[in-house]
Amino acid sequence: MGDKEKSFKDENFIIPLDSVIRRIPAWNKDQNLRTAFKNSTVWYYQQLARRVGGEEMKYWLDKANYGNADTSGGIDKFWLSGDLRISPEQQIEFLKRLHDNTLPFSQRSIDIVKNIMIAKDTLGYVVRAKTGWGKQDNKEIGWYVGYLEINNKVYYFANCIQTANSENKDFTRARIDIVYQILDELKITKK
C-alpha cells in the first residue's frame, strides 16, 4: 500500500479509543489490528480507511480484484452499507490468492494478515477465517470466509447467510457454526 502501508507498522498498530461508547464492550478500548480483527471493531477499520483515503482505497480494491471494488458508499462505510459486492465464488478466489501469496501486497503484509486470521490452531489443522456483517436491501448479511489447512491440503469456504430479523440472536454464531458443522460432516477435521 505504498507510503500508507509503512505508516501502519504492523498488527500492533494502536488507534486509541475515542470518547464514543459503543454497544459492543470489546470495542470500548484502544485497539490494534489484531484485536480489531478478532472483535470486528468497525470504528478501527473506519479510522484506517479514512487514513488510507478514498482514491488509494479504490486503487487497491481494483488492483486486488476484490468483488466490484465499489467504494461509492463512503470511505468509512462502503463495505458495511454501501454498494461493495462480492460473491462467495469471488471470496474463494480472493482467499486462494491470499493463501498462494499472489495478491498485490508485500509478503510482509500478507504474512501479517495470515497470522491474525488464525481462528483455530489445533494439533493437525489450522483455520484462518474472518467474519463479516453488513446490510443490503433491508437484510442483515453475515459472512464467514476462510480456509482450513490439514495434511498439506487446503479447503476454502465462504458462507453467506441473510436474515430480515435484525433481532435474531442466533445469527451471529450461525454463520460460523454452519461452516464447522459442514467440515465435521465432511469429516475433514476428524481424525
ChimeraX commands (.cxc) that place a marker at each C-alpha (Angstrom):
marker #1 position 0.00,0.00,0.00 radius 0.5
marker #1 position 2.88,2.31,-0.67 radius 0.5
marker #1 position 3.68,5.05,1.85 radius 0.5
marker #1 position 0.43,4.49,3.74 radius 0.5
marker #1 position 1.29,0.83,4.34 radius 0.5
marker #1 position 4.54,1.85,6.02 radius 0.5
marker #1 position 2.68,4.12,8.46 radius 0.5
marker #1 position 0.68,1.14,9.76 radius 0.5
marker #1 position 3.86,-0.54,11.05 radius 0.5
marker #1 position 2.36,-3.94,11.90 radius 0.5
marker #1 position -0.50,-5.76,13.58 radius 0.5
marker #1 position 0.31,-3.98,16.85 radius 0.5
marker #1 position -0.53,-0.56,15.38 radius 0.5
marker #1 position -2.78,1.03,18.03 radius 0.5
marker #1 position -5.55,3.51,17.47 radius 0.5
marker #1 position -6.73,4.96,20.78 radius 0.5
marker #1 position -10.40,4.79,21.68 radius 0.5
marker #1 position -12.27,8.00,21.08 radius 0.5
marker #1 position -14.85,9.17,23.62 radius 0.5
marker #1 position -17.75,7.29,21.98 radius 0.5
marker #1 position -19.13,4.32,23.93 radius 0.5
marker #1 position -20.29,1.59,21.56 radius 0.5
marker #1 position -22.79,-1.25,22.05 radius 0.5
marker #1 position -20.13,-3.98,21.86 radius 0.5
marker #1 position -18.00,-3.90,25.04 radius 0.5
marker #1 position -14.88,-5.30,23.32 radius 0.5
marker #1 position -14.83,-2.21,21.08 radius 0.5
marker #1 position -14.66,0.21,24.03 radius 0.5
marker #1 position -10.89,0.25,24.45 radius 0.5
marker #1 position -7.78,1.05,22.47 radius 0.5
marker #1 position -7.40,-1.36,19.56 radius 0.5
marker #1 position -4.61,-2.73,17.44 radius 0.5
marker #1 position -5.04,-4.54,14.14 radius 0.5
marker #1 position -5.00,-7.95,15.85 radius 0.5
marker #1 position -7.73,-7.10,18.41 radius 0.5
marker #1 position -9.77,-5.16,15.84 radius 0.5
marker #1 position -9.69,-8.18,13.51 radius 0.5
marker #1 position -10.68,-10.59,16.28 radius 0.5
marker #1 position -13.51,-8.36,17.55 radius 0.5
marker #1 position -14.57,-6.94,14.16 radius 0.5
marker #1 position -14.07,-3.48,15.62 radius 0.5
marker #1 position -15.75,-1.35,12.98 radius 0.5
marker #1 position -14.55,2.02,14.28 radius 0.5
marker #1 position -10.90,0.88,13.96 radius 0.5
marker #1 position -11.37,-0.09,10.32 radius 0.5
marker #1 position -13.20,3.17,9.66 radius 0.5
marker #1 position -10.23,5.09,11.06 radius 0.5
marker #1 position -7.81,3.09,8.90 radius 0.5
marker #1 position -9.94,3.62,5.82 radius 0.5
marker #1 position -10.04,7.39,6.41 radius 0.5
marker #1 position -6.26,7.42,6.77 radius 0.5
marker #1 position -5.84,5.48,3.52 radius 0.5
marker #1 position -8.27,7.77,1.72 radius 0.5
marker #1 position -10.83,7.14,-0.98 radius 0.5
marker #1 position -8.59,7.30,-4.03 radius 0.5
marker #1 position -5.97,4.92,-2.67 radius 0.5
marker #1 position -8.61,2.54,-1.25 radius 0.5
marker #1 position -10.31,2.33,-4.64 radius 0.5
marker #1 position -6.94,1.78,-6.34 radius 0.5
marker #1 position -6.07,-1.20,-4.11 radius 0.5
marker #1 position -9.53,-2.79,-4.29 radius 0.5
marker #1 position -9.29,-2.63,-8.08 radius 0.5
marker #1 position -5.72,-3.93,-8.11 radius 0.5
marker #1 position -6.65,-6.81,-5.77 radius 0.5
marker #1 position -9.73,-7.50,-7.91 radius 0.5
marker #1 position -11.95,-7.56,-4.82 radius 0.5
marker #1 position -15.57,-8.00,-5.90 radius 0.5
marker #1 position -16.95,-4.98,-7.72 radius 0.5
marker #1 position -14.49,-2.70,-5.82 radius 0.5
marker #1 position -17.27,-0.12,-5.34 radius 0.5
marker #1 position -16.31,2.45,-2.69 radius 0.5
marker #1 position -19.05,4.93,-3.57 radius 0.5
marker #1 position -20.87,4.28,-0.27 radius 0.5
marker #1 position -18.34,6.45,1.59 radius 0.5
marker #1 position -14.77,5.78,2.67 radius 0.5
marker #1 position -15.79,4.69,6.17 radius 0.5
marker #1 position -18.84,2.56,5.32 radius 0.5
marker #1 position -18.64,1.31,1.73 radius 0.5
marker #1 position -18.15,-2.28,2.96 radius 0.5
marker #1 position -20.87,-2.02,5.63 radius 0.5
marker #1 position -23.83,-0.38,3.94 radius 0.5
marker #1 position -22.52,0.82,0.59 radius 0.5
marker #1 position -22.60,-0.85,-2.80 radius 0.5
marker #1 position -19.47,-3.02,-2.43 radius 0.5
marker #1 position -20.50,-6.51,-3.53 radius 0.5
marker #1 position -18.64,-9.78,-3.71 radius 0.5
marker #1 position -19.95,-13.25,-4.40 radius 0.5
marker #1 position -18.96,-16.36,-2.44 radius 0.5
marker #1 position -17.07,-17.55,-5.54 radius 0.5
marker #1 position -15.14,-14.27,-5.69 radius 0.5
marker #1 position -14.37,-14.60,-1.97 radius 0.5
marker #1 position -12.90,-18.07,-2.62 radius 0.5
marker #1 position -10.77,-16.76,-5.49 radius 0.5
marker #1 position -9.51,-13.93,-3.26 radius 0.5
marker #1 position -8.71,-16.41,-0.46 radius 0.5
marker #1 position -6.81,-18.64,-2.90 radius 0.5
marker #1 position -4.69,-15.68,-3.97 radius 0.5
marker #1 position -4.09,-14.81,-0.30 radius 0.5
marker #1 position -3.08,-18.39,0.50 radius 0.5
marker #1 position -0.84,-18.59,-2.58 radius 0.5
marker #1 position 0.79,-15.20,-1.86 radius 0.5
marker #1 position -0.28,-13.77,-5.23 radius 0.5
marker #1 position -2.20,-10.71,-4.03 radius 0.5
marker #1 position -0.60,-7.35,-5.00 radius 0.5
marker #1 position 0.65,-6.64,-1.47 radius 0.5
marker #1 position 4.02,-7.07,0.18 radius 0.5
marker #1 position 4.84,-10.52,1.54 radius 0.5
marker #1 position 5.19,-8.92,4.98 radius 0.5
marker #1 position 1.63,-7.57,4.81 radius 0.5
marker #1 position 0.27,-10.90,3.58 radius 0.5
marker #1 position 2.07,-12.72,6.41 radius 0.5
marker #1 position 0.59,-10.33,8.98 radius 0.5
marker #1 position -2.92,-10.92,7.62 radius 0.5
marker #1 position -2.48,-14.69,7.60 radius 0.5
marker #1 position -1.23,-14.56,11.18 radius 0.5
marker #1 position -4.13,-12.51,12.54 radius 0.5
marker #1 position -6.62,-14.64,10.58 radius 0.5
marker #1 position -5.90,-17.74,12.68 radius 0.5
marker #1 position -9.28,-18.67,14.16 radius 0.5
marker #1 position -8.39,-22.20,15.23 radius 0.5
marker #1 position -4.97,-23.80,15.55 radius 0.5
marker #1 position -5.10,-27.37,16.76 radius 0.5
marker #1 position -2.82,-30.34,16.55 radius 0.5
marker #1 position -3.31,-31.34,12.95 radius 0.5
marker #1 position -5.02,-28.37,11.31 radius 0.5
marker #1 position -5.25,-24.58,11.13 radius 0.5
marker #1 position -8.30,-22.48,10.24 radius 0.5
marker #1 position -7.77,-18.94,9.00 radius 0.5
marker #1 position -11.02,-17.02,8.75 radius 0.5
marker #1 position -12.91,-13.76,9.12 radius 0.5
marker #1 position -16.47,-12.87,9.96 radius 0.5
marker #1 position -18.31,-10.10,8.18 radius 0.5
marker #1 position -21.61,-8.33,8.66 radius 0.5
marker #1 position -23.38,-5.74,6.60 radius 0.5
marker #1 position -26.78,-4.54,5.44 radius 0.5
marker #1 position -28.25,-4.81,1.98 radius 0.5
marker #1 position -31.84,-4.50,0.74 radius 0.5
marker #1 position -33.24,-4.32,4.32 radius 0.5
marker #1 position -31.47,-7.57,5.23 radius 0.5
marker #1 position -28.63,-8.42,7.55 radius 0.5
marker #1 position -25.85,-10.17,5.61 radius 0.5
marker #1 position -23.46,-12.38,7.57 radius 0.5
marker #1 position -20.23,-13.84,6.25 radius 0.5
marker #1 position -17.68,-16.35,7.46 radius 0.5
marker #1 position -14.88,-16.84,4.95 radius 0.5
marker #1 position -11.53,-18.52,5.17 radius 0.5
marker #1 position -9.62,-21.71,4.66 radius 0.5
marker #1 position -8.56,-24.79,6.56 radius 0.5
marker #1 position -5.12,-26.36,6.14 radius 0.5
marker #1 position -4.73,-30.02,7.05 radius 0.5
marker #1 position -2.38,-32.76,5.85 radius 0.5
marker #1 position -0.90,-30.49,3.16 radius 0.5
marker #1 position -4.38,-29.84,1.76 radius 0.5
marker #1 position -6.36,-26.61,1.72 radius 0.5
marker #1 position -10.15,-26.36,1.95 radius 0.5
marker #1 position -11.69,-22.95,1.23 radius 0.5
marker #1 position -15.07,-21.77,2.46 radius 0.5
marker #1 position -17.31,-18.74,2.01 radius 0.5
marker #1 position -20.53,-18.85,3.99 radius 0.5
marker #1 position -23.00,-16.04,3.38 radius 0.5
marker #1 position -26.30,-16.02,5.27 radius 0.5
marker #1 position -29.11,-13.48,5.38 radius 0.5
marker #1 position -31.96,-12.54,7.68 radius 0.5
marker #1 position -34.61,-9.84,7.71 radius 0.5
marker #1 position -34.78,-10.17,11.52 radius 0.5
marker #1 position -32.05,-7.95,12.99 radius 0.5
marker #1 position -33.01,-9.20,16.47 radius 0.5
marker #1 position -32.13,-12.83,15.66 radius 0.5
marker #1 position -29.76,-13.78,18.48 radius 0.5
marker #1 position -28.54,-16.93,16.66 radius 0.5
marker #1 position -27.46,-15.05,13.53 radius 0.5
marker #1 position -24.05,-14.01,14.87 radius 0.5
marker #1 position -22.99,-17.57,15.70 radius 0.5
marker #1 position -24.85,-19.29,12.84 radius 0.5
marker #1 position -22.51,-18.05,10.09 radius 0.5
marker #1 position -19.57,-19.69,11.93 radius 0.5
marker #1 position -21.37,-22.76,13.27 radius 0.5
marker #1 position -22.64,-23.72,9.81 radius 0.5
marker #1 position -19.07,-23.86,8.47 radius 0.5
marker #1 position -17.82,-26.07,11.30 radius 0.5
marker #1 position -20.86,-28.35,11.05 radius 0.5
marker #1 position -20.16,-28.86,7.34 radius 0.5
marker #1 position -16.46,-29.52,7.98 radius 0.5
marker #1 position -17.44,-32.06,10.63 radius 0.5
marker #1 position -20.00,-33.72,8.34 radius 0.5
marker #1 position -17.37,-33.98,5.60 radius 0.5
marker #1 position -15.04,-35.50,8.20 radius 0.5
marker #1 position -12.29,-33.11,7.14 radius 0.5
marker #1 position -11.31,-32.22,10.72 radius 0.5
marker #1 position -11.95,-35.66,12.23 radius 0.5
marker #1 position -9.00,-37.93,12.87 radius 0.5
marker link #1:1,2 radius 0.2
marker link #1:2,3 radius 0.2
marker link #1:3,4 radius 0.2
marker link #1:4,5 radius 0.2
marker link #1:5,6 radius 0.2
marker link #1:6,7 radius 0.2
marker link #1:7,8 radius 0.2
marker link #1:8,9 radius 0.2
marker link #1:9,10 radius 0.2
marker link #1:10,11 radius 0.2
marker link #1:11,12 radius 0.2
marker link #1:12,13 radius 0.2
marker link #1:13,14 radius 0.2
marker link #1:14,15 radius 0.2
marker link #1:15,16 radius 0.2
marker link #1:16,17 radius 0.2
marker link #1:17,18 radius 0.2
marker link #1:18,19 radius 0.2
marker link #1:19,20 radius 0.2
marker link #1:20,21 radius 0.2
marker link #1:21,22 radius 0.2
marker link #1:22,23 radius 0.2
marker link #1:23,24 radius 0.2
marker link #1:24,25 radius 0.2
marker link #1:25,26 radius 0.2
marker link #1:26,27 radius 0.2
marker link #1:27,28 radius 0.2
marker link #1:28,29 radius 0.2
marker link #1:29,30 radius 0.2
marker link #1:30,31 radius 0.2
marker link #1:31,32 radius 0.2
marker link #1:32,33 radius 0.2
marker link #1:33,34 radius 0.2
marker link #1:34,35 radius 0.2
marker link #1:35,36 radius 0.2
marker link #1:36,37 radius 0.2
marker link #1:37,38 radius 0.2
marker link #1:38,39 radius 0.2
marker link #1:39,40 radius 0.2
marker link #1:40,41 radius 0.2
marker link #1:41,42 radius 0.2
marker link #1:42,43 radius 0.2
marker link #1:43,44 radius 0.2
marker link #1:44,45 radius 0.2
marker link #1:45,46 radius 0.2
marker link #1:46,47 radius 0.2
marker link #1:47,48 radius 0.2
marker link #1:48,49 radius 0.2
marker link #1:49,50 radius 0.2
marker link #1:50,51 radius 0.2
marker link #1:51,52 radius 0.2
marker link #1:52,53 radius 0.2
marker link #1:53,54 radius 0.2
marker link #1:54,55 radius 0.2
marker link #1:55,56 radius 0.2
marker link #1:56,57 radius 0.2
marker link #1:57,58 radius 0.2
marker link #1:58,59 radius 0.2
marker link #1:59,60 radius 0.2
marker link #1:60,61 radius 0.2
marker link #1:61,62 radius 0.2
marker link #1:62,63 radius 0.2
marker link #1:63,64 radius 0.2
marker link #1:64,65 radius 0.2
marker link #1:65,66 radius 0.2
marker link #1:66,67 radius 0.2
marker link #1:67,68 radius 0.2
marker link #1:68,69 radius 0.2
marker link #1:69,70 radius 0.2
marker link #1:70,71 radius 0.2
marker link #1:71,72 radius 0.2
marker link #1:72,73 radius 0.2
marker link #1:73,74 radius 0.2
marker link #1:74,75 radius 0.2
marker link #1:75,76 radius 0.2
marker link #1:76,77 radius 0.2
marker link #1:77,78 radius 0.2
marker link #1:78,79 radius 0.2
marker link #1:79,80 radius 0.2
marker link #1:80,81 radius 0.2
marker link #1:81,82 radius 0.2
marker link #1:82,83 radius 0.2
marker link #1:83,84 radius 0.2
marker link #1:84,85 radius 0.2
marker link #1:85,86 radius 0.2
marker link #1:86,87 radius 0.2
marker link #1:87,88 radius 0.2
marker link #1:88,89 radius 0.2
marker link #1:89,90 radius 0.2
marker link #1:90,91 radius 0.2
marker link #1:91,92 radius 0.2
marker link #1:92,93 radius 0.2
marker link #1:93,94 radius 0.2
marker link #1:94,95 radius 0.2
marker link #1:95,96 radius 0.2
marker link #1:96,97 radius 0.2
marker link #1:97,98 radius 0.2
marker link #1:98,99 radius 0.2
marker link #1:99,100 radius 0.2
marker link #1:100,101 radius 0.2
marker link #1:101,102 radius 0.2
marker link #1:102,103 radius 0.2
marker link #1:103,104 radius 0.2
marker link #1:104,105 radius 0.2
marker link #1:105,106 radius 0.2
marker link #1:106,107 radius 0.2
marker link #1:107,108 radius 0.2
marker link #1:108,109 radius 0.2
marker link #1:109,110 radius 0.2
marker link #1:110,111 radius 0.2
marker link #1:111,112 radius 0.2
marker link #1:112,113 radius 0.2
marker link #1:113,114 radius 0.2
marker link #1:114,115 radius 0.2
marker link #1:115,116 radius 0.2
marker link #1:116,117 radius 0.2
marker link #1:117,118 radius 0.2
marker link #1:118,119 radius 0.2
marker link #1:119,120 radius 0.2
marker link #1:120,121 radius 0.2
marker link #1:121,122 radius 0.2
marker link #1:122,123 radius 0.2
marker link #1:123,124 radius 0.2
marker link #1:124,125 radius 0.2
marker link #1:125,126 radius 0.2
marker link #1:126,127 radius 0.2
marker link #1:127,128 radius 0.2
marker link #1:128,129 radius 0.2
marker link #1:129,130 radius 0.2
marker link #1:130,131 radius 0.2
marker link #1:131,132 radius 0.2
marker link #1:132,133 radius 0.2
marker link #1:133,134 radius 0.2
marker link #1:134,135 radius 0.2
marker link #1:135,136 radius 0.2
marker link #1:136,137 radius 0.2
marker link #1:137,138 radius 0.2
marker link #1:138,139 radius 0.2
marker link #1:139,140 radius 0.2
marker link #1:140,141 radius 0.2
marker link #1:141,142 radius 0.2
marker link #1:142,143 radius 0.2
marker link #1:143,144 radius 0.2
marker link #1:144,145 radius 0.2
marker link #1:145,146 radius 0.2
marker link #1:146,147 radius 0.2
marker link #1:147,148 radius 0.2
marker link #1:148,149 radius 0.2
marker link #1:149,150 radius 0.2
marker link #1:150,151 radius 0.2
marker link #1:151,152 radius 0.2
marker link #1:152,153 radius 0.2
marker link #1:153,154 radius 0.2
marker link #1:154,155 radius 0.2
marker link #1:155,156 radius 0.2
marker link #1:156,157 radius 0.2
marker link #1:157,158 radius 0.2
marker link #1:158,159 radius 0.2
marker link #1:159,160 radius 0.2
marker link #1:160,161 radius 0.2
marker link #1:161,162 radius 0.2
marker link #1:162,163 radius 0.2
marker link #1:163,164 radius 0.2
marker link #1:164,165 radius 0.2
marker link #1:165,166 radius 0.2
marker link #1:166,167 radius 0.2
marker link #1:167,168 radius 0.2
marker link #1:168,169 radius 0.2
marker link #1:169,170 radius 0.2
marker link #1:170,171 radius 0.2
marker link #1:171,172 radius 0.2
marker link #1:172,173 radius 0.2
marker link #1:173,174 radius 0.2
marker link #1:174,175 radius 0.2
marker link #1:175,176 radius 0.2
marker link #1:176,177 radius 0.2
marker link #1:177,178 radius 0.2
marker link #1:178,179 radius 0.2
marker link #1:179,180 radius 0.2
marker link #1:180,181 radius 0.2
marker link #1:181,182 radius 0.2
marker link #1:182,183 radius 0.2
marker link #1:183,184 radius 0.2
marker link #1:184,185 radius 0.2
marker link #1:185,186 radius 0.2
marker link #1:186,187 radius 0.2
marker link #1:187,188 radius 0.2
marker link #1:188,189 radius 0.2
marker link #1:189,190 radius 0.2
marker link #1:190,191 radius 0.2
view
